Amino acid sequence: MTVKGINCSIRIIFLYQTLVYLLLLIIKHLHFSAGDTLPIIKKHHTMKSKFIILILILVFNLSYSQIYNCSVHENQLKIYDFALTNLNTIKKHTKSDLIIVSIDFNDKSSLLENIRYYQYPKDYTEGEIDEKYSITVWNELDLFIRKSFEFCPRSNFEDEHSEYTRIRFGLPLVKENIAEAIGNVTKNLSEIKQLQISNEINENTNFTLTVNNLKINREKPIKLAHPIVGKLNIYQSDIVKISDNYFLIFKVLKTSELNKNLPVFYFEYKLFYVHQGKTSLVSKGAHQTILNKHVEIIEQESIIDVANEMENEKKMIQETDISFEVKFE
């Protein structure tokens, strides 16, 4: 069955259950005594019908207005809780005490493409699993996992090509082992939270800028200032004079990887040359990842006269060689 078909089936099951429940409500609310007069019945019926129509419209809209959480760790916890609650039923369909859940996504759409379940091989290592270990599981467990990972784009806004293609994790089917797995994942989430705190860059934090090298057009290295200490202003630096006629400005971009529950910080900069009342952009860079509150930029950039290049006569207009690093508190 295709992903579209699976998604459609889940929605149909949900709507079918909802409609059955609403029909029971209609029967209950439209019940009237034998002594009721016909006008009262018609009025009562009309009001109830309008009320039920409003409910149906609301339920239909809600069924298509959902929030998906594709954090692997958090979804694991939900699946472990589901397995613990329904363990007896799950074991009637699967005798294994530990299985592997292998989830494949379409590498273009990030939609769930396929889920396979395997008995855990004794000699298992990361990689492909022999299909002889393939098993089936309780249908409700399969539906629950499919719903948890229905659509999982990686939440990295800086890299449009960064997507999940496969997620694998173990699912124990013994009460004590499920409890242990929940504890391990909870611990991992706590450690990730601590890492998040330690890697956090405040919007107004202090920084130290050190320029190690600056050459223009292969001339002698330009005399540079000593390490410069400054302070961000809502994730952006002030204009920093790093040498005579050369000025640097940079900013920090904060985004996130929701699938990993981690903030991600990127670095952008511009280097200007100011001379005789004129300003020119010498170099710029974007989307350099900041790791452990530190970023190092090494750029060698050449600007060529395009007109001359078309005539097979390349003429160098400017060549820039710069390296610097920024450390944030």
Contacts in CASP RR format, 6 or more apart in sequence:
PFRMAT RR
TARGET T0000
AUTHOR 0000-0000-0000
METHOD contacts of the structure
MODEL  1
MTVKGINCSIRIIFLYQTLVYLLLLIIKHLHFSAGDTLPIIKKHHTMKSK
FIILILILVFNLSYSQIYNCSVHENQLKIYDFALTNLNTIKKHTKSDLII
VSIDFNDKSSLLENIRYYQYPKDYTEGEIDEKYSITVWNELDLFIRKSFE
FCPRSNFEDEHSEYTRIRFGLPLVKENIAEAIGNVTKNLSEIKQLQISNE
INENTNFTLTVNNLKINREKPIKLAHPIVGKLNIYQSDIVKISDNYFLIF
KVLKTSELNKNLPVFYFEYKLFYVHQGKTSLVSKGAHQTILNKHVEIIEQ
ESIIDVANEMENEKKMIQETDISFEVKFE
1 9 0 8 1.000
3 106 0 8 1.000
3 111 0 8 1.000
3 112 0 8 1.000
3 113 0 8 1.000
6 112 0 8 1.000
6 146 0 8 1.000
7 150 0 8 1.000
10 143 0 8 1.000
10 146 0 8 1.000
10 147 0 8 1.000
11 63 0 8 1.000
11 64 0 8 1.000
14 63 0 8 1.000
15 59 0 8 1.000
15 60 0 8 1.000
15 63 0 8 1.000
18 59 0 8 1.000
18 63 0 8 1.000
19 56 0 8 1.000
22 52 0 8 1.000
22 55 0 8 1.000
22 56 0 8 1.000
22 59 0 8 1.000
25 52 0 8 1.000
26 48 0 8 1.000
26 52 0 8 1.000
29 48 0 8 1.000
29 51 0 8 1.000
29 52 0 8 1.000
30 44 0 8 1.000
30 45 0 8 1.000
30 48 0 8 1.000
32 41 0 8 1.000
32 44 0 8 1.000
36 44 0 8 1.000
68 150 0 8 1.000
68 151 0 8 1.000
68 152 0 8 1.000
69 75 0 8 1.000
69 258 0 8 1.000
70 149 0 8 1.000
70 151 0 8 1.000
70 152 0 8 1.000
70 153 0 8 1.000
70 155 0 8 1.000
70 258 0 8 1.000
70 259 0 8 1.000
71 258 0 8 1.000
71 259 0 8 1.000
71 260 0 8 1.000
71 261 0 8 1.000
72 167 0 8 1.000
72 169 0 8 1.000
72 259 0 8 1.000
72 260 0 8 1.000
73 185 0 8 1.000
73 188 0 8 1.000
73 189 0 8 1.000
73 192 0 8 1.000
73 261 0 8 1.000
74 189 0 8 1.000
74 261 0 8 1.000
75 148 0 8 1.000
75 149 0 8 1.000
76 169 0 8 1.000
76 181 0 8 1.000
76 185 0 8 1.000
77 182 0 8 1.000
77 185 0 8 1.000
77 186 0 8 1.000
78 148 0 8 1.000
79 101 0 8 1.000
79 144 0 8 1.000
79 145 0 8 1.000
79 148 0 8 1.000
79 171 0 8 1.000
80 171 0 8 1.000
80 178 0 8 1.000
80 181 0 8 1.000
80 182 0 8 1.000
80 185 0 8 1.000
81 182 0 8 1.000
82 141 0 8 1.000
82 144 0 8 1.000
83 90 0 8 1.000
83 141 0 8 1.000
83 171 0 8 1.000
83 172 0 8 1.000
83 173 0 8 1.000
83 178 0 8 1.000
84 175 0 8 1.000
84 178 0 8 1.000
84 179 0 8 1.000
84 182 0 8 1.000
86 138 0 8 1.000
86 140 0 8 1.000
86 141 0 8 1.000
87 173 0 8 1.000
87 175 0 8 1.000
87 178 0 8 1.000
89 138 0 8 1.000
89 140 0 8 1.000
90 137 0 8 1.000
90 138 0 8 1.000
90 141 0 8 1.000
90 173 0 8 1.000
91 173 0 8 1.000
92 138 0 8 1.000
93 136 0 8 1.000
93 137 0 8 1.000
93 138 0 8 1.000
94 117 0 8 1.000
94 135 0 8 1.000
94 136 0 8 1.000
94 137 0 8 1.000
94 138 0 8 1.000
94 173 0 8 1.000
96 119 0 8 1.000
96 120 0 8 1.000
96 135 0 8 1.000
96 173 0 8 1.000
97 172 0 8 1.000
97 173 0 8 1.000
97 174 0 8 1.000
97 177 0 8 1.000
98 120 0 8 1.000
98 170 0 8 1.000
98 171 0 8 1.000
98 172 0 8 1.000
98 173 0 8 1.000
98 174 0 8 1.000
98 177 0 8 1.000
99 117 0 8 1.000
99 118 0 8 1.000
99 119 0 8 1.000
99 120 0 8 1.000
99 135 0 8 1.000
99 137 0 8 1.000
99 170 0 8 1.000
99 171 0 8 1.000
99 173 0 8 1.000
100 117 0 8 1.000
100 118 0 8 1.000
100 119 0 8 1.000
100 120 0 8 1.000
100 124 0 8 1.000
100 129 0 8 1.000
100 168 0 8 1.000
100 169 0 8 1.000
100 170 0 8 1.000
100 171 0 8 1.000
101 115 0 8 1.000
101 117 0 8 1.000
101 145 0 8 1.000
101 168 0 8 1.000
101 169 0 8 1.000
101 170 0 8 1.000
101 171 0 8 1.000
102 115 0 8 1.000
102 116 0 8 1.000
102 117 0 8 1.000
102 118 0 8 1.000
102 129 0 8 1.000
102 166 0 8 1.000
102 167 0 8 1.000
102 168 0 8 1.000
103 112 0 8 1.000
103 114 0 8 1.000
103 115 0 8 1.000
103 145 0 8 1.000
103 149 0 8 1.000
103 166 0 8 1.000
103 167 0 8 1.000
103 168 0 8 1.000
104 112 0 8 1.000
104 113 0 8 1.000
104 114 0 8 1.000
104 115 0 8 1.000
104 116 0 8 1.000
104 165 0 8 1.000
104 166 0 8 1.000
105 111 0 8 1.000
105 112 0 8 1.000
105 113 0 8 1.000
105 149 0 8 1.000
105 152 0 8 1.000
105 163 0 8 1.000
105 164 0 8 1.000
105 165 0 8 1.000
105 166 0 8 1.000
105 167 0 8 1.000
106 112 0 8 1.000
106 113 0 8 1.000
107 163 0 8 1.000
107 165 0 8 1.000
110 151 0 8 1.000
110 152 0 8 1.000
110 153 0 8 1.000
110 154 0 8 1.000
110 163 0 8 1.000
110 164 0 8 1.000
111 150 0 8 1.000
111 151 0 8 1.000
112 146 0 8 1.000
112 149 0 8 1.000
112 150 0 8 1.000
112 151 0 8 1.000
112 152 0 8 1.000
115 142 0 8 1.000
115 145 0 8 1.000
115 146 0 8 1.000
115 149 0 8 1.000
116 134 0 8 1.000
117 134 0 8 1.000
117 135 0 8 1.000
117 136 0 8 1.000
117 137 0 8 1.000
117 142 0 8 1.000
118 129 0 8 1.000
118 133 0 8 1.000
118 134 0 8 1.000
118 135 0 8 1.000
119 133 0 8 1.000
119 135 0 8 1.000
120 133 0 8 1.000
120 170 0 8 1.000
121 129 0 8 1.000
121 130 0 8 1.000
121 133 0 8 1.000
149 167 0 8 1.000
152 164 0 8 1.000
152 167 0 8 1.000
152 259 0 8 1.000
153 163 0 8 1.000
153 164 0 8 1.000
154 162 0 8 1.000
154 163 0 8 1.000
154 164 0 8 1.000
154 257 0 8 1.000
154 259 0 8 1.000
155 256 0 8 1.000
155 257 0 8 1.000
155 258 0 8 1.000
155 259 0 8 1.000
156 162 0 8 1.000
156 255 0 8 1.000
156 257 0 8 1.000
156 264 0 8 1.000
157 255 0 8 1.000
158 253 0 8 1.000
158 255 0 8 1.000
158 264 0 8 1.000
158 266 0 8 1.000
158 287 0 8 1.000
164 259 0 8 1.000
170 181 0 8 1.000
171 181 0 8 1.000
172 178 0 8 1.000
172 180 0 8 1.000
172 181 0 8 1.000
189 261 0 8 1.000
192 260 0 8 1.000
192 261 0 8 1.000
192 262 0 8 1.000
193 261 0 8 1.000
195 262 0 8 1.000
196 261 0 8 1.000
196 262 0 8 1.000
196 263 0 8 1.000
199 262 0 8 1.000
199 263 0 8 1.000
199 265 0 8 1.000
199 291 0 8 1.000
199 292 0 8 1.000
199 293 0 8 1.000
200 263 0 8 1.000
201 232 0 8 1.000
201 235 0 8 1.000
201 252 0 8 1.000
201 254 0 8 1.000
201 265 0 8 1.000
201 290 0 8 1.000
201 293 0 8 1.000
201 328 0 8 1.000
202 232 0 8 1.000
203 232 0 8 1.000
203 234 0 8 1.000
203 235 0 8 1.000
204 231 0 8 1.000
204 232 0 8 1.000
204 233 0 8 1.000
204 234 0 8 1.000
205 231 0 8 1.000
205 232 0 8 1.000
205 328 0 8 1.000
205 329 0 8 1.000
206 229 0 8 1.000
206 230 0 8 1.000
206 231 0 8 1.000
206 232 0 8 1.000
206 328 0 8 1.000
206 329 0 8 1.000
207 229 0 8 1.000
207 230 0 8 1.000
207 231 0 8 1.000
207 232 0 8 1.000
207 237 0 8 1.000
207 326 0 8 1.000
207 327 0 8 1.000
207 328 0 8 1.000
207 329 0 8 1.000
208 227 0 8 1.000
208 228 0 8 1.000
208 229 0 8 1.000
208 230 0 8 1.000
208 326 0 8 1.000
208 327 0 8 1.000
209 227 0 8 1.000
209 228 0 8 1.000
209 229 0 8 1.000
209 230 0 8 1.000
209 237 0 8 1.000
209 240 0 8 1.000
209 242 0 8 1.000
209 248 0 8 1.000
209 324 0 8 1.000
209 325 0 8 1.000
209 326 0 8 1.000
210 227 0 8 1.000
210 228 0 8 1.000
210 324 0 8 1.000
210 325 0 8 1.000
210 326 0 8 1.000
210 327 0 8 1.000
211 224 0 8 1.000
211 225 0 8 1.000
211 242 0 8 1.000
211 243 0 8 1.000
211 248 0 8 1.000
211 322 0 8 1.000
211 323 0 8 1.000
211 324 0 8 1.000
212 224 0 8 1.000
212 323 0 8 1.000
212 324 0 8 1.000
212 325 0 8 1.000
213 221 0 8 1.000
213 321 0 8 1.000
213 322 0 8 1.000
213 323 0 8 1.000
213 324 0 8 1.000
214 221 0 8 1.000
214 222 0 8 1.000
214 224 0 8 1.000
214 242 0 8 1.000
214 243 0 8 1.000
214 246 0 8 1.000
214 321 0 8 1.000
214 322 0 8 1.000
215 221 0 8 1.000
215 222 0 8 1.000
215 320 0 8 1.000
215 321 0 8 1.000
215 322 0 8 1.000
216 222 0 8 1.000
216 273 0 8 1.000
216 282 0 8 1.000
216 318 0 8 1.000
216 319 0 8 1.000
216 320 0 8 1.000
216 321 0 8 1.000
217 316 0 8 1.000
217 318 0 8 1.000
217 319 0 8 1.000
218 319 0 8 1.000
218 321 0 8 1.000
222 243 0 8 1.000
222 244 0 8 1.000
222 246 0 8 1.000
223 243 0 8 1.000
223 244 0 8 1.000
224 242 0 8 1.000
224 243 0 8 1.000
225 241 0 8 1.000
225 242 0 8 1.000
225 243 0 8 1.000
228 240 0 8 1.000
228 242 0 8 1.000
230 237 0 8 1.000
230 238 0 8 1.000
230 240 0 8 1.000
232 252 0 8 1.000
232 328 0 8 1.000
235 251 0 8 1.000
235 252 0 8 1.000
235 253 0 8 1.000
235 254 0 8 1.000
236 249 0 8 1.000
236 250 0 8 1.000
236 251 0 8 1.000
236 252 0 8 1.000
237 248 0 8 1.000
237 249 0 8 1.000
237 250 0 8 1.000
237 251 0 8 1.000
238 249 0 8 1.000
239 247 0 8 1.000
239 248 0 8 1.000
239 249 0 8 1.000
240 247 0 8 1.000
240 248 0 8 1.000
240 249 0 8 1.000
241 247 0 8 1.000
242 248 0 8 1.000
242 324 0 8 1.000
245 273 0 8 1.000
245 274 0 8 1.000
245 275 0 8 1.000
246 271 0 8 1.000
246 272 0 8 1.000
246 273 0 8 1.000
246 274 0 8 1.000
246 282 0 8 1.000
247 271 0 8 1.000
247 272 0 8 1.000
247 274 0 8 1.000
248 269 0 8 1.000
248 270 0 8 1.000
248 271 0 8 1.000
248 272 0 8 1.000
248 324 0 8 1.000
249 269 0 8 1.000
249 270 0 8 1.000
249 272 0 8 1.000
250 267 0 8 1.000
250 268 0 8 1.000
250 269 0 8 1.000
250 270 0 8 1.000
250 326 0 8 1.000
251 267 0 8 1.000
251 268 0 8 1.000
251 269 0 8 1.000
252 265 0 8 1.000
252 266 0 8 1.000
252 267 0 8 1.000
252 290 0 8 1.000
252 328 0 8 1.000
253 265 0 8 1.000
253 266 0 8 1.000
253 267 0 8 1.000
253 268 0 8 1.000
253 287 0 8 1.000
254 263 0 8 1.000
254 264 0 8 1.000
254 265 0 8 1.000
254 266 0 8 1.000
255 263 0 8 1.000
255 264 0 8 1.000
255 265 0 8 1.000
255 266 0 8 1.000
256 262 0 8 1.000
256 263 0 8 1.000
256 264 0 8 1.000
257 263 0 8 1.000
257 264 0 8 1.000
264 289 0 8 1.000
265 289 0 8 1.000
265 290 0 8 1.000
266 286 0 8 1.000
266 287 0 8 1.000
266 288 0 8 1.000
266 289 0 8 1.000
266 290 0 8 1.000
267 287 0 8 1.000
267 288 0 8 1.000
267 289 0 8 1.000
267 290 0 8 1.000
267 295 0 8 1.000
267 297 0 8 1.000
267 326 0 8 1.000
268 284 0 8 1.000
268 285 0 8 1.000
268 286 0 8 1.000
268 287 0 8 1.000
268 288 0 8 1.000
269 284 0 8 1.000
269 285 0 8 1.000
269 297 0 8 1.000
270 281 0 8 1.000
270 283 0 8 1.000
270 284 0 8 1.000
270 285 0 8 1.000
271 281 0 8 1.000
271 282 0 8 1.000
271 283 0 8 1.000
271 284 0 8 1.000
271 320 0 8 1.000
271 322 0 8 1.000
272 279 0 8 1.000
272 280 0 8 1.000
272 281 0 8 1.000
272 282 0 8 1.000
273 279 0 8 1.000
273 280 0 8 1.000
273 282 0 8 1.000
282 318 0 8 1.000
282 320 0 8 1.000
283 299 0 8 1.000
283 301 0 8 1.000
283 320 0 8 1.000
283 322 0 8 1.000
285 297 0 8 1.000
285 299 0 8 1.000
288 295 0 8 1.000
288 297 0 8 1.000
289 295 0 8 1.000
290 328 0 8 1.000
293 327 0 8 1.000
293 328 0 8 1.000
293 329 0 8 1.000
294 325 0 8 1.000
294 326 0 8 1.000
294 327 0 8 1.000
294 328 0 8 1.000
295 325 0 8 1.000
295 326 0 8 1.000
296 323 0 8 1.000
296 324 0 8 1.000
296 325 0 8 1.000
297 322 0 8 1.000
297 323 0 8 1.000
297 324 0 8 1.000
297 325 0 8 1.000
298 322 0 8 1.000
298 323 0 8 1.000
299 320 0 8 1.000
299 321 0 8 1.000
299 322 0 8 1.000
299 323 0 8 1.000
300 319 0 8 1.000
300 320 0 8 1.000
300 321 0 8 1.000
301 319 0 8 1.000
301 320 0 8 1.000
302 316 0 8 1.000
302 318 0 8 1.000
302 319 0 8 1.000
302 320 0 8 1.000
303 316 0 8 1.000
303 317 0 8 1.000
303 318 0 8 1.000
303 319 0 8 1.000
303 320 0 8 1.000
304 314 0 8 1.000
304 315 0 8 1.000
304 316 0 8 1.000
304 317 0 8 1.000
305 314 0 8 1.000
305 315 0 8 1.000
305 316 0 8 1.000
305 317 0 8 1.000
308 314 0 8 1.000
308 315 0 8 1.000
309 315 0 8 1.000
END
